[in-house]
């Protein structure tokens, strides 16, 4: 997994259209695409069909979404997906949520202590991602 210096690219709301992407729209913390290099062979072995990476800038929260065949495949692979990142690499303080066959991994780009503001921002994304089916 390569996580050295990922950089946000230009934001595009078009990338947040439809299900489940519209769930990442937060009025006071719009997300930007995040250039994050993931091991495609490892993802394929875990049953990942597609993935996208975003960053919310204020406060900074990483949002990495993975699509699976179905929710059972997601639940079977969730811990293995989290294990793709060594503990000393970002995203730090990882938490997940899922909606249908989509897994959202959240975390922070730095290892500094998580403030209440950072946790609130992350919780907003996790809650919106889970939503209601």
Secondary structure, 3 states (H helix, E strand, C coil): CECCCCCECCCCHHHHCCCCHHHHCCCCCCEEEECCECCHHHHHHCCCCEEEEEEEECCEEEEEEEECCCHHHHHHHHHHHHCCCCCCCCCEEEEEEEECCEEEEEEECCCCCCCHHHHHHHHHHHHHHHCCC
